[in-house]
Amino acid sequence: MGLLIPVVLVALITVADTVTPADIVLGPLLVIAPALAAWFEGPWATGGVGVLAVAAQTLIGWRSGLLTSRGVIVQLVALTVLTGLIVVMCAVRDRRGRQLAQVRSVAGAAQRVLLWPLPNRLGGLRLASVYLAAEDEAQIGGDLYAAARTGNAVRLLIGDVRGKGLPAIGEAAVVLGAFREAAHQHAGLPELAAALDRSVARYLVDFEPEHEAGERFVTVLLLEVPDDEPAVRLTSCGHLAPLLLAADGSVTVPHLHPAPPLGIALTDAEDHPLDTLSFATEDTLLLYTDGVIEARDRDGTFYPLADRAAQWAGSDPDALLQHVRRDLIAHTGGRLGDDVALIGVRRAAAPHARHRQGRSTAPGELCGDSGTDPAR
């Protein structure tokens, strides 16, 4: 269909030039045909339309008896040169398009390796996540998140590397790899935070550029949601506190006692305070990075996350994040100044009585179904 339009245009211009008076010259308009073809087709098809346009110009000159005149010859040469330029530009565009598609494919593969998609359900929690990269055409950047099932609890991480986009991927990869291993080896969140700090420090010693010495760090928020108590434990390494959306629709920002970000200075477990919050059934935690609350509209107004999230406090995690995502993009006009990561965490309702009675529940079934202990 795209190729038909310039072909029909060539025919119409040829016929129109033939039936109009001799003092009206429409032949130069034929250059529009290859230009249109370049929008829809590749260089070969565009070149074919250009040849057709040159042939039509030759026919017009022959029918008018002016084929060998200086004016018609100049028109033919100009049409041929312009067609050649259009074909070259079309070929360059297609090559860059293939390169961009390859880069997107690699970025998508890297994102799947680094940021494993969070499961919809883990233990007694329902989860959802959203990632938006600030850099054009990038799918990953300096924000990170992960989750792990550890015994009778779920541990979560959300973090933000200083900087944005592709240059921040190195630290993000270090923190994610360290968390996935260390989350199962340390009894408490302070010990886990200290282990992550050591991993980041080792990485920076080896790979931190000299001109950025002491300027690269990672803010991290660690959470642990036990199956058998309505609470959540948190350790913040310089990261923002989450929003707590209660089942009654209220929204609160808990006060945390943050430690320094990872990579600032080596810290021990005792340097990382542990905060505990109430987290009851059907409550939702909204975890986010600073790219959300620092997003501005064209007037410079910051995005009011708490106020907007309150409108959707009763939504499930996936719907909540989709509401926030659309609203954030509308607020910024689609231009983010920093990477954005969001995680929604809801404590699911307790299973029905028939799941708590009868045969015992296997550990694998417990992880996939509910965080409630069947022996209770």
C-alpha positions as a printed Julia matrix, in Angstrom:
376×3 Matrix{Float64}:
  0.0     0.0     0.0
  2.88    2.37    0.84
  4.46    1.82   -2.59
  1.17    2.4    -4.41
  0.92    6.03   -3.28
  4.1     7.33   -4.99
  3.4     5.24   -8.14
 -0.1     6.75   -8.42
  1.4    10.2    -7.78
  3.82    9.75  -10.69
  0.94    8.77  -12.96
 -1.22   11.71  -11.89
  1.58   14.26  -12.36
  2.39   12.83  -15.8
 -1.24   12.99  -16.94
 -1.74   16.46  -15.44
  1.34   17.84  -17.18
  0.15   16.38  -20.48
 -3.33   17.94  -20.39
 -2.36   21.36  -19.02
 -1.23   24.28  -21.19
  2.41   24.36  -22.3
  3.27   27.26  -20.0
  2.4    25.17  -16.92
  5.27   22.8   -16.05
  4.49   20.09  -13.48
  7.4    17.72  -14.18
  9.61   19.0   -11.28
  6.91   17.79   -8.85
  7.9    14.2    -9.69
 10.68   14.39   -7.07
  7.94   14.1    -4.44
  7.36   10.46   -5.44
 10.76    9.0    -4.36
 10.68   11.19   -1.24
  7.33    9.65   -0.27
  8.53    6.16   -1.1
 11.43    6.59    1.33
  8.94    6.96    4.2
  7.34    3.59    3.53
  9.91    1.46    1.73
 13.58    0.58    1.65
 16.29    1.88   -0.69
 15.6    -0.59   -3.52
 11.91    0.24   -3.77
 12.7     3.94   -3.39
 15.21    3.69   -6.22
 12.62    1.95   -8.38
 10.16    4.79   -7.83
 12.94    7.25   -8.69
 13.6     5.46  -11.98
  9.88    5.58  -12.71
  9.86    9.33  -11.99
 12.81    9.92  -14.34
 11.05    7.89  -17.03
  7.89    9.96  -16.52
  9.92   13.17  -16.84
 11.45   11.84  -20.05
  7.97   11.03  -21.4
  6.73   14.52  -20.54
  9.7    16.09  -22.36
  9.23   13.86  -25.39
  5.49   14.6   -25.69
  6.14   18.31  -25.45
  8.88   18.13  -28.09
 11.38   19.66  -25.66
 13.25   16.54  -24.6
 16.59   17.88  -25.86
 16.04   21.38  -24.57
 18.28   22.76  -21.86
 15.4    23.11  -19.37
 14.23   19.48  -19.64
 17.79   18.14  -19.51
 18.43   20.13  -16.3
 15.2    18.78  -14.8
 16.21   15.2   -15.65
 19.68   15.63  -14.15
 18.28   17.29  -11.02
 15.65   14.58  -10.57
 18.27   11.85  -10.98
 20.65   13.45   -8.46
 17.91   14.07   -5.89
 16.63   10.52   -6.27
 20.16    9.23   -5.68
 20.49   11.31   -2.51
 17.13   10.09   -1.24
 18.14    6.46   -1.85
 21.43    6.98    0.02
 19.63    8.59    2.98
 17.1     5.76    2.97
 19.9     3.18    3.08
 21.61    5.0     5.97
 18.32    5.2     7.85
 17.67    1.48    7.42
 21.18    0.61    8.59
 20.8     2.76   11.69
 17.4     1.21   12.3
 18.95   -2.25   12.25
 21.68   -1.11   14.62
 19.1     0.42   16.96
 17.05   -2.78   16.92
 20.18   -4.74   17.83
 21.01   -2.35   20.67
 17.45   -2.64   21.98
 17.7    -6.42   21.82
 20.96   -6.39   23.78
 19.54   -3.92   26.31
 16.46   -6.08   26.75
 18.6    -9.17   27.3
 20.78   -7.28   29.8
 17.72   -6.1    31.67
 16.37   -9.63   31.92
 19.72  -10.82   33.27
 20.23   -7.99   35.76
 16.65   -7.2    36.78
 14.87  -10.5    37.04
 11.12   -9.89   36.84
  9.55  -10.05   40.27
  7.01  -12.87   40.65
  3.38  -11.91   41.02
  3.32  -13.76   44.31
  6.08  -14.64   46.73
  5.23  -16.25   50.04
  2.28  -14.38   51.47
  2.91  -11.28   49.34
  1.57  -10.01   46.03
  4.22   -8.1    44.1
  4.47   -5.83   41.06
  7.31   -3.75   39.62
  7.86   -1.02   37.04
 11.14    0.24   35.6
 11.53    3.35   33.43
 14.97    4.34   32.11
 15.72    8.02   31.67
 18.02    7.64   28.68
 16.39    7.42   25.28
 16.29    3.91   23.82
 17.73    2.41   27.03
 15.84   -0.19   29.03
 18.15   -0.36   32.04
 20.04    2.1    34.16
 21.09    2.82   37.71
 17.94    1.84   39.61
 17.59   -1.72   40.85
 15.31   -4.07   42.71
 15.22   -7.73   43.72
 13.36  -10.17   45.95
 14.27  -13.4    47.67
 12.37  -16.04   49.64
 14.33  -16.88   52.8
 12.81  -19.48   55.1
  9.68  -18.03   56.65
 10.1   -14.51   55.25
 10.46  -12.53   52.05
 13.33  -10.1    51.6
 13.18   -7.2    49.16
 15.69   -4.67   47.9
 15.27   -1.44   46.02
 18.19    0.85   45.29
 19.52    3.75   43.29
 23.06    4.13   41.95
 24.46    7.64   41.83
 24.04    8.73   38.23
 21.66    7.37   35.66
 21.4     5.28   32.54
 24.04    2.96   31.14
 27.11    4.28   33.06
 25.5     3.22   36.36
 24.93   -0.42   35.39
 28.21   -1.66   36.89
 27.32   -0.8    40.49
 23.75   -1.99   39.97
 24.99   -5.39   38.81
 27.3    -5.69   41.84
 24.54   -4.91   44.34
 22.02   -7.25   42.7
 24.47  -10.14   42.52
 25.57   -9.63   46.1
 21.98   -9.44   47.37
 20.87  -12.6    45.62
 23.66  -14.5    47.33
 23.87  -12.76   50.7
 20.1   -12.6    51.3
 20.2   -16.3    52.2
 23.33  -16.14   54.37
 22.64  -13.46   56.99
 20.16  -13.7    59.83
 19.29   -9.99   59.96
 19.0    -7.01   57.66
 21.83   -5.04   59.35
 24.23   -7.91   58.64
 22.95   -8.11   55.07
 23.46   -4.36   54.6
 27.04   -4.59   55.87
 27.75   -7.44   53.44
 26.4    -5.41   50.53
 28.53   -2.45   51.61
 31.66   -4.6    51.51
 30.79   -5.85   48.02
 30.31   -2.33   46.67
 33.53   -1.14   48.34
 35.53   -3.94   46.67
 34.05   -3.07   43.3
 34.81    0.64   43.64
 38.41   -0.03   44.64
 38.96   -1.92   41.39
 36.79    0.02   38.93
 36.03    3.52   40.23
 37.59    6.16   37.92
 40.17    8.37   39.6
 38.29   11.56   38.76
 35.2    10.19   40.53
 36.97    8.87   43.63
 34.62    9.05   46.6
 31.69   10.25   44.49
 30.08    6.95   43.55
 27.66    5.26   45.91
 24.4     3.32   46.03
 21.36    4.05   48.18
 19.5     0.9    49.21
 16.38    0.02   51.14
 16.16   -3.53   52.5
 12.89   -5.02   53.71
 11.98   -8.28   55.4
  8.35   -9.35   55.63
  7.88  -12.34   57.97
  5.09  -14.81   57.29
  3.93  -15.16   60.88
  3.59  -11.58   62.12
  1.84   -8.45   60.72
  5.01   -6.41   60.45
  7.78   -5.4    58.11
 11.39   -4.82   59.1
 13.43   -2.21   57.21
 17.05   -1.1    57.0
 17.77    2.0    54.95
 21.19    2.81   53.53
 20.44    6.39   52.58
 17.33    5.42   50.62
 13.85    6.92   50.68
 11.25    5.52   53.03
  8.36    3.7    51.34
  4.74    4.78   51.33
  2.44    2.69   53.48
 -1.03    2.48   51.95
 -3.28    1.05   54.63
 -6.36   -1.04   53.95
 -8.54    1.87   55.15
 -7.14    4.12   52.36
 -4.79    6.21   54.49
 -1.25    6.93   53.28
  1.7     7.45   55.61
  5.42    7.98   55.16
  7.17    6.14   58.0
 10.17    7.71   59.69
 13.29    5.6    59.24
 16.77    5.85   60.71
 19.02    5.63   57.64
 22.67    4.59   57.57
 25.14    5.96   54.97
 24.73    4.76   51.37
 26.75    1.79   50.22
 30.23    2.77   49.07
 30.6     5.91   51.19
 32.53    4.18   53.98
 32.81    0.61   55.18
 30.19   -0.04   57.84
 29.46   -2.86   60.25
 26.11   -4.39   61.14
 25.77   -2.19   64.23
 25.93    0.87   62.02
 22.65   -0.07   60.32
 19.52    0.61   62.41
 16.58   -1.76   62.07
 13.1    -0.2    61.9
  9.88   -2.18   62.33
  6.47   -1.11   61.02
  3.01   -2.57   61.22
  2.1    -4.3    57.97
 -1.32   -5.91   58.2
 -3.38   -7.93   55.76
 -4.37   -5.92   52.65
 -1.88   -3.15   53.48
  0.37   -2.1    50.59
  3.92   -0.8    50.56
  4.96    1.39   47.63
  8.74    1.38   47.2
 10.29    3.91   44.84
 13.49    5.67   43.81
 14.1     9.39   43.8
 13.48    9.61   40.06
  9.77    9.51   40.95
  9.5    12.33   43.48
 12.09   14.48   41.67
 10.24   14.3    38.34
  9.04   17.77   37.3
  6.39   19.08   34.98
  7.04   21.94   32.54
  6.46   24.46   35.36
  9.07   22.81   37.57
  6.58   21.25   40.0
  7.71   17.99   41.58
  5.54   14.92   41.19
  3.3    14.58   44.32
  3.6    10.82   44.73
  1.91   10.51   48.13
 -1.11   12.56   47.07
 -1.51   10.72   43.78
 -0.98    7.26   45.31
 -3.73    7.95   47.85
 -6.24    7.95   44.99
 -5.4     4.32   44.19
 -4.71    3.01   47.7
 -7.3     0.26   47.29
 -5.88   -1.06   44.02
 -3.87   -4.26   43.78
 -0.09   -3.74   43.33
 -0.07   -4.14   39.55
 -2.97   -1.71   39.01
 -1.45    0.73   41.51
  1.87    0.84   39.65
  0.22    1.2    36.27
 -1.81    4.15   37.57
  1.33    5.81   38.96
  3.31    5.07   35.77
  0.72    6.66   33.48
  0.26    9.63   35.8
  4.02   10.18   36.12
  4.54   10.13   32.34
  1.66   12.57   31.9
  3.13   14.83   34.6
  6.55   14.98   32.93
  5.32   15.0    29.35
  7.15   11.73   28.77
 10.62   13.16   29.55
 12.13   11.7    32.71
 15.15   13.37   34.26
 16.26   10.22   36.1
 15.67    6.49   36.1
 12.54    5.31   37.9
 11.86    2.09   39.77
  8.63    1.22   41.59
  7.64   -1.85   43.58
  4.19   -2.56   44.99
  3.99   -5.05   47.88
  0.7    -6.18   49.4
  0.22   -8.66   52.2
 -2.34  -11.09   50.85
 -5.38  -12.19   52.79
 -4.96  -15.26   54.96
 -5.89  -18.56   53.24
 -9.26  -20.17   53.84
 -9.67  -22.58   56.7
 -9.56  -25.6    54.41
 -5.95  -24.67   53.54
 -4.98  -24.53   57.23
 -6.49  -27.86   58.2
 -6.08  -31.4    56.99
 -2.79  -32.56   55.5
  0.36  -30.58   56.18
  1.59  -28.16   53.53
  4.86  -28.83   51.77
  7.45  -26.03   51.89
  7.23  -25.44   48.15
  3.46  -25.1    48.36
  3.8   -22.72   51.28
  6.09  -20.42   49.31
  3.81  -20.36   46.31
  0.49  -20.06   48.15
  0.59  -18.14   51.4
  2.83  -17.01   54.19
  0.51  -18.41   56.9
  1.94  -21.29   58.92
 -0.42  -24.29   58.63
  0.47  -25.38   62.12
 -0.96  -22.25   63.68
